[in-house]
Amino acid sequence: MKEVVAALIWDGDRFMICKRPAHKERGSLWEFVGGKVEPGESQSEALIRECREELAITVAPGASFMEVTHVYPDMSIHLTLLNARITAGEPQLLEHEALRWITPAEIPEYEFCPADEAILTRLRGAAE
């Protein structure tokens, strides 16, 4: 099972989502920025590295928002979504096709990776 970490980054009442590259697994679906935790890395270290590699930003990871286990046809993942804030840099598209800041009410307008569904349900419920 792959350990994956992702960032829940808020700007007021909107949070950041990124669109996966078309040529990758689950291409062109929306997700939270993040990626695989490498051997010897903490979740926070992995999140800082992934945000730097994918968006050229520095983040300060916070508490866990939610953990999800999901089985895809090609792999199983354990995803931890950490609250995070940007401490340096402006997001740049180094890896993703697009970036959006959306409100929980706008979630249905985007097609997300299946592993994110439980997280999105919680985000929508918290906003109601």
Secondary structure as the mmCIF struct_conf table of DSSP 4:
data_model
#
loop_
_struct_conf.conf_type_id
_struct_conf.id
_struct_conf.beg_label_comp_id
_struct_conf.beg_label_asym_id
_struct_conf.beg_label_seq_id
_struct_conf.end_label_comp_id
_struct_conf.end_label_asym_id
_struct_conf.end_label_seq_id
STRN STRN1 LYS A 2 ASP A 11
TURN_TY1_P TURN_TY1_P1 GLY A 12 ASP A 13
STRN STRN2 ARG A 14 LYS A 19
HELX_LH_PP_P HELX_LH_PP_P1 ARG A 20 PRO A 21
TURN_TY1_P TURN_TY1_P2 ALA A 22 HIS A 23
BEND BEND1 LYS A 24 LYS A 24
TURN_TY1_P TURN_TY1_P3 GLU A 25 SER A 28
STRN STRN3 TRP A 30 GLU A 31
BEND BEND2 VAL A 33 VAL A 33
STRN STRN4 GLY A 34 LYS A 36
HELX_LH_PP_P HELX_LH_PP_P2 VAL A 37 GLU A 38
TURN_TY1_P TURN_TY1_P4 PRO A 39 GLY A 40
HELX_RH_AL_P HELX_RH_AL_P1 GLN A 43 LEU A 55
BEND BEND3 ALA A 56 ALA A 56
STRN STRN5 THR A 58 VAL A 71
BEND BEND4 PRO A 73 ASP A 74
STRN STRN6 SER A 76 ALA A 88
BEND BEND5 LEU A 94 GLU A 95
BEND BEND6 GLU A 97 GLU A 97
STRN STRN7 ALA A 98 ILE A 102
HELX_RH_3T_P HELX_RH_3T_P1 PRO A 104 GLU A 109
BEND BEND7 TYR A 110 TYR A 110
STRN STRN8 PHE A 112 PHE A 112
HELX_RH_3T_P HELX_RH_3T_P2 PRO A 114 ASP A 116
HELX_RH_AL_P HELX_RH_AL_P2 GLU A 117 ALA A 127
#
